[in-house]
Amino acid sequence: MSEDALIVITSAIKTAFIDHPSSGHGTTWDQVTKSDEESIHLAKAVLVALRKAGYSVTKIEDQNAPKP
């Protein structure tokens, strides 16, 4: 499991309710932050589910970086 992917997904989960409070169905979520433990648990669950479904999360190299 990629540690970088875990960090990115955890951060997205932790801030999702603050940064994107609209659920898109005419309602809004309470603007609260998930705890670190809860966010990490959910992020790991996402990565495990993706892996079980045959997906792999990989980092895309910066296309603008100079070539060696």
N, C-alpha and C positions, 0 to 999 in steps of 0.2 A: 504494500500500500504506500503510495507516494506521500511523503510527509508534507511536501509543498501543496499538493492537492488537498490534503486534510486541512491545512491551515487556511487555504482560500475558501473552501466550502464551509468551514467552521465560522469564519468571519462573515460570510454571506448569510448564514443562518442567524448568527448573533444579531446582525443589524437589519435583517429583512423587515421586521415589524416596525422599525423606526424609519428606515429609508423608503419603504414602499408600503405604507399603511392601508392603501386601498386594496381590497381583495378582488376588485374588478367585477363584483356582483352588486354594486350599489351600496355596499356596506364597508365599514372600515374596521380594522383590527385595533385593539388597544395598543397604544404606542409604548410597549415595554420591551426591554432587552432580555433575551434569553441568557441564562447563566452560562458560564464557560463550560461547565460539566455537561449541561444539557445540549449545548451547541456541538461540542465534541462528539457526544454520543450520537446525535443525529447525523453529523458529517460522516462518522464511521459507518453508520447504517447505510447511508447513500452509497459510499464507496463499495461496501460489501455487496449490496444489491446490484450495482453496476457490474461488478466482477462476476457474480453468479449468472448474470444475463449475457456474459461474454464480452463485456466492454472493458477497455483499458483507458485510464486517464493518463495522458502524457502532455508534457509541456511543449508548446510550439516555440521554436527558437525565433528570436527577433529577426524578422526579414530584412530590417534595415541595418543590422549589425555588419560591420566590415568582414569580408571573407578572408580567411587566413591564406 
